[in-house]
Amino acid sequence: MWLRMFYFLAVLVCSASCIIASLADISFTPTATAKIVNGFVVEIVVTQGGHGYSYPPAVTIIGGGGQGAEAMATITDGSVTGIRVTDAGVGYTSPPEVAIAPPLLPLLDVATYAGVTIQGAIGRTYSLYFTSAVASTSSWQKLDAIVLTKAVQVWIDLDSPKAGQRFYKVIETSSTNEPPNPDPVHLVWLPPGSFVMGSAPTSQDRGPFDGPQTSVTLTKGFWMSRYEVTQGDYKQLMKTNPSYFTGNANRPVETVSWSEATNYCGKLTAQERQGGRLPAGYEYRLPAEAQWEYACRAGTQTRFSFGDDPKYTEVSDFAWSGINSGFATHGVSTKLPNLLGLHDMHGNVSEWCLDKFSAELPGGAVRNPVGPTSGVGRVVRGGNWNYDPHVLQSAYREQRGEGSPIAMIGFRIALVPTE
């Protein structure tokens, strides 16, 4: 388990003896501007740093036609000196407004409290401890345990004393056995976990092979690519581009057979291992079907990773399908990602999985399933640019022959343990 510790000095309460000359002399709110590239917020520049901050203020990104961008401020000597983009968002057509929270004014008889900013992985558990004597290793007392619901979260100590000082530390206590990420830009870590695979018999527009529902436990974590393999990725490694829809290297590669997809994974593993960029005991391959659905759902049990969407009014925000694609592929990551930051898990191109196909899921409770040992064809997941939206559901299963490359099928890579 990797432990991350941070120490913070409590903010002290201003007593009634505080003298305030002028609010204008004490603080003012800073300003900043955002820069966008290809629909993403890539940089935020502080144009006026303000002053009067005791700890970093909240930053909110508003407008610009997109959504999802997040940022985090840093301060020096009471002023905002930098703002780092923590999530680039998607779909921005113009620079959004950057709203920075004003500093808390030390008004008479108004208490302030110590705040701890925790930055980490969504879904992981962090324990918070405090002490008034940081030199004493035995004096730490546990205050709280929280599960992060967003990548940057603020915890406030409402029980902090009105005088004196407190030091804080935060320890990640969820054990995910995550090695260092060899490619943070492209890979997302999925810790071990359990989920319900498939859909209920009463589920709207259920597929013919989507059951019985099966309780799945994955005992080993793995990385999943944020994006489908692009034509640029494929050509760079394999020196060819078999795709039907060309003209944009950022489109997903398609018209690849299952064997060609697995050959790509093998060659990428050899290249990255030779370059010393792979963690020991890991290899690139197609995700197992259970790994694929675990990643697609991102902790949800709804029909899609973004909800049930019974009237299919939201699906076009997240997926290219037969109702909005113009019957062609589009650049990867041009639609909103799921809660794990994975793009195109619904639509654009269907994705090969490792498993042989079976018309039924195993049912009951299983651990680390990899499909049947025999069968006709391989599993294909996610739906594509040519399909009606209901085929893009998280649980919807299809079968294709291993040697049947068509312009609707591509793939996504996973980095998984070899044992």
N, C-alpha and C positions, 0 to 999 in steps of 0.2 A: 504494500500500500504506500502510495506517495503522500507525504504529509506536507502541507503548506501552512506556515505560521506567519502571522502578521501581528505587530504590536502597535497599540494606539494609546495616546495620552488623553484622558478624559477632558472634555471642555468644562471649565469651572463656571458655577453660577455667579452672575453679577450681583453683588450685594446692594443694599439700599444706599450705600455711600458712593456708588458710581456717579460721576458727574458727566453729563452729556452736553457738550457745547452746542453742537449743531448736527442734525442728521446728515446734512450735505458734507460735513467734514468727516463723518465716520465711514460712510459707505456709498457706493453706487454700483449699479448693475453693469457688467461688461457686455460687449457686443462681439459677434463673430459672423463669418460668412462661410457658406458651404460651396464645394466644388463637386460637380457631377461628371461622370464619364460613362457613356453607354447605359444610362439609366440608373447607375449606382452612385451613392455618395462616397467619394473617395478621399476627401480631405475637408477639414474644417480649420479655418484660419482665424485666430483671435485678432480682432481689429482694435479693441479697447479692453484692457484687462480688469478694469474696475478695482475696488479694494474693499476691505472689511470682511473678508472671508476667513473663517476659522477652519473649515474643511471644504473639500470640493463640492460645488453645487451640482444639482441635477441639470442635465442638458436634455432638451426636447426638440426634436426635428419635426417641423410642421410644414404641410403643403408641398408644393413642387410636383404634384401629380402622382407621387409614389407613396410607398409605405414601408415600414419595417426598419428604417435606419435608426441606429442608436449610437450614442457617443458618451464619452466619459471625460470630465475635466480634471486638470491638475492645477494646483495653486502653489505659489511661492510668495512668501511675505505678505499674505493676505490678498493677492491678486491672482486672477486666472491667467496662467502663462501658456497653456496649451489645451487642446481638445482632441482626443484620439477617437477615431471612428471604430467602434467595436462591432457594428453590424452595418454593412453597406446598403441594406434594404434592396428595393427593386422598383422599377417602373417610373423613375423620376424624369420628368420632361423639362424641368427648369430648376434652378437652385432653390432648395427649400429654405424656409426661415429657421434660424437657430435661436431658440429661446433658452436663456440661461437664468436659473432661479436667482433671485436677489439674495444678498447676505442677510442672515438673521441679525436684526438690530438689538444691541444690548440695552433694551429699555428698562427703566426702573421696575423692580418687582416682577420681572418676567424671567422665569427659569429657563435655562438651556440645558440640554442633555448631551451626553457623549454619544456619538454615532460611529458605527463601524461599517465601512464599505467592503463588501465581500465580492470578489470577482472569481467566477469558477464555472463549472459545467452545470447546465440545467439538469435538475433531477438528483444531484448529489447532495449528501448530507454534510453539514458543517457544524461543529460544536464550538461554542463560545465560552471562554473562561476569563476571569478577572483576578487581579491582585492589586493591593496597594503598596506592595514591596516587591518590585520586580527582581531584586537580587536574591530573593528567597525562593528556591525552586520547589518548595513544598507548600507554598501558600496559595497556589492557584485554586480557584473555586469555579465550578461549572455554573454558568448562568442560563444557557439555553441551547437548543439544537434546532437548526432550521434546514429545510430542503429548498434549494434555490429554484425559484420559478422563472427567473430570468438571469442572464449572464452576469449582470452587475446589480447587486441588491444591497440596500442600506438597512442595517439593524440599529435600533435606538435603545439605549439602556435607560429606561424610565425610572429605575431604582437607584440611579447613581446619586451619591451623597451631595449635599449642598456645599460642602467644603472639602478640602483635601484633593486627592487625585486617585485615579484608577488607571491601571494598565490593562490592556486586553490582548488576548491571543485567539486566533481562529485556527482550528485544526480540521482538515477534511477527514471525516470518520467513515465515509462509505468506501469500501474496498472494491476497486474495479480492476486491479492488476493491470493498469494501463501503462504500457511501455511508452517511451518518448515517441511522439507522432513524427514519422519520417517525412510527411508532406502535409502540413496543417492547412495549406490553401485548398487542397483537393480532397482530403480525407477527414471523415467524421468518425469519432470513436463511439461504438455502441457497447456499453458494459453488459455483463451477463444479466439475464433476466428471464421473466416468464410472461407469456401473453396467450390469448385465445386466438387460434388460427382458424380461418374460415368464417362463414356467416351462418346465422340462424335460418331455419327453414322458412320462417315468416318474413325474412328480410326482403325489402323492396327490390325488385329486379335482380334477384339472386341468380347467379350463374349455375349451370347444370352440374358443375363439378366442385362446388364450393363447400362441401361438407363431407362427413359430419364435423361439427366444430371440435377442435382438438386443443387440449391444454399443452402448450409447448414450453419447455424450459431449455434455454441455451446457457450452458455452464461456462462458456468461454467467451470473452469479449472479442470484438473484431472491428476493423475499420471498413466503412463503406464510402465509395466515391461520392462526392457531392453532385457530380454530373455524369450523364451518360458519356461514353467514350466518343469523342468528336472525330470528324474526318481528319482534322489536323493531327490529333493524337495518333490515329491509326496509320496515317501515311508516314509520319515521322519514324515510327518503329518498324512498320511492315513494308514500307517503300511502295505502297499501292493504295488506291482508294476505290473500292468496289461499289460505292454508293450510286444510287439513281439520281437523287436530288443533290446536285453539286452547286458550286458557285459561292459557297461560304464555308470556310474551314471550321467554323464553330457549330455547324449543324452536326447532329449525331451521325456517326457512321451507320449505314444500314446495308442491306443485301449481303449480310455476312452469315455464314452457316454457324451452327453450334461449334463445329470443329475449328473453324477459323477464329471464333471468339476465344476458345480455350487455348489455341496456339498463341494468340496475342498475349494472354495472361502468362503463359509459360515463358515467352520471350521477354516480357517486361520483368518478370521475376529474375531471370538470369542477368539482365542488364543492371537492375538495381542492386542485386546482390553483389555483382562484380564491382560496382561503384561504392560498396560499403554503405548503402542507404537503407537497407532493410534491417529491422530488428531480428535478432536471432530467433529461429524457429517460426518464421512467418513467410507466407508466399502469397502472390497475387493469383486469384482464380475467380471464376464466376461465383456469385453468392448461391448458397443452398436456398431452396424455395422458402424454408422457414426463416432464414436470415433475411431474405428479401422482404417478406411480409412484416417481420419484426421492425425492420428499418422503415418501411413504408408507413406503418401505423404510427410510429413515433409516440407510443404510449396511449393511443386512442383505440376505441372499439366501435367507432362509427363507420358508416359505409365508406367514407373517404377520410383521409388524414385531416381534412379541414372541417369535417362535420358530415351529417347525413345528407344534406342538400336534396330534399325530396323532390323539388321542382327543377333541379339542375340549373339554378340561377347563379351559383357561385363557382361552378366547375371551370368556367373559362378564365377565372383569375389564376388558376393553378395549373391548367393543363391545355395542351393543344389536342383537339379532338376533331371529329368530323363536322362539328357545328361551328368551328372558328378557324380551322387551319388553312382553309383554301386548298385542302387535299394535298398538302406537302409538309415536309418537316420544317422545323424552325431552329434557330440557334438555341443551344442548351442554356438554361438559367434565364430565359426570357419570361418565364412565369414564376409566380411566388413559390417558395420552397415549403416543405412541411416543417413541423416544429423542431426537427433536428437540423434544419438547414439543407436538406436534400432536395434538389430540383428534379422535376420531370419524373417523379415516381408514378405520377398519373399522366399518361399520354406522351405525345411526341413520337417516340418509337417504343414498341413492345420490347421487353428485355429477356434475353436468354437466362435461365437459371441452370444450376449444375445438375439437378435431379432428373432422373427418368420420370416419365409421366405415369400417374395412376389416376383412374377416374374418380377415386375417393381418397379423402384424407384418412389417416389411420384411426382417428377417434381416440377417446380416452385421454390418457396423460402420457407424453413421450418426452425424451431428453435427446437433444441434438439430432433431430431427424435429418436424413439425407435422401429420402425417397426410396422407392423399391429397387431391388437389384436387377430387375428385368422389366421390360415394358416397351411400348411403341412410342418413339419420339421423346422429346424433352419438354420440360415445363417452360412456358412463356408467361410473363407477368406484365401488368401495368397498362395495357392498352396502347393505342397509338392514334396518329393523326387522321386515320380513316374510319375510326370506330365511333359509334354512338356513345355518349358519356357513361351509360350504365356499365359498359365493359371496362371502364377505367377504375372500378371500385378496388379497394385494398385487397379484398378476398378473391377477386375474380381470377380464375385459373383457365389456362389454355394449353394446348398441345401442338407441337410442330415437329416434323421430321428433322433429324440432325443435319441432313444434307439439303435443306430447303431454304436457301437464302432468298428473301423477298424484301421489298423496299419498306415494309412495315416493321421489321425486326432489327434491333441493334442490341447493345448490351452495356452493362455497367460492371466495373470491377470491384472486388472486395479484397482486403488484405487480412488473411485469416491465419490462425495457428496451423502448423503442419501436422500436429498430432491431435 
